[in-house]
């Protein structure tokens, strides 16, 4: 991982190491913003891709298009990873079978 500051890389690594869709979702919904804030407070924003949509929209034609593409690719990869993990978990569950009960005539 070469995108983001040290806190972002640490939080992303922890989410990936956990290997669960829940951990990835938690990182994307809350952990990423919190890690970016810690990096910004420490003055270690990484490659500068931590802005909001309004910040990026106001940058004009000098916007970091490459960084935006990397961010999009990362989101797609994490989404695909979540999908694969969910399917593997679903495949590893035993199939639910119900016993067949034969009708027995009463005497």
N, C-alpha and C positions, 0 to 999 in steps of 0.2 A: 504494500500500500504506500503510495507516494503522494497522495492527495490529502490536504488538511494538515493542521498543526499536530503537535504531539498528543494532545488530549483527544482529538478526533481519531487519530490512528489507534490510540489505546482503547477507546470505547468501541470502535469498529472491530478491532481484533478480538475483544472480549465477546462481542455479539457473534462473530463468525466462529470463534472457538466453542461457544455454547452449542451451536449447530441446530438450534430449534427455530421454528418460524416465529414463536413468541418473542425470542430474544432479538431476532432481526427486526420484527415489527416495533418492539420497544425502542430499539436504537433509532429507527427511522422516525418514529413519532415524537420521541422526547430526548433520547440520548444524544443525537446528533446536534440539536440546538444547544443543549447544555454544554457539550464538549466544545462547540464553537465559541460559546460565551466564555468558558474558562481560558481558551486559547487567546481570545481577544483581550481579556483582562490581563493576561500575562504578556501581551504584545507579541504573541507567536501565532499569528493567523495562518501560517502555512503559505499556500500559493495565492491567497486572496480570493478564493471562490466562496467564501462564507457569507456573501451578501444576500439580502432579501431580493425578492423579485422587483420591488420598486427601485432598489439600489442598482440592480443590473439594468433595468429599463432606462434609468437616467444616465447611463454611461455612454450612450450614443453608439457610434460606429466602432469605437475602440473597445467594445465589450470583449471579454475573454472567451471567444467562441470555442476555442479548444478546451478550456476548462469546463464550459457548459456541456460540451459533448462528452467529456469524461464523467461529469456528474450524471448525465442521462444514461450513459452506459453502465455506470455503477448501480443506478436504480434498477435498470433492467436485469442486471446480473443478480442483484439481491432478490428481486421478484422471482426470477427463474429458480434461484436456490430455495426460496420458500416453497414454491410449487413442487419441486423435486422432493424436498423433505416431507411435505404433506402426503405426496403420493407414496413414498416409501413407507411412511408410517401406516397409511391405509392398507398397503399390500402386506405388511407384516402382521396385521391383525388376523386372528383366525376367523374363518367364515362361521357365521352363526347358523347352526343347523338345529332344527327341531325334530325330536324323535317322532317317528311315525307310529301312531297308535291304531292298531287294527280293531275294528268293531267286533266285539265278541257277543254272539247271541246269548240272551239270558235264558236260563232254563225255565 
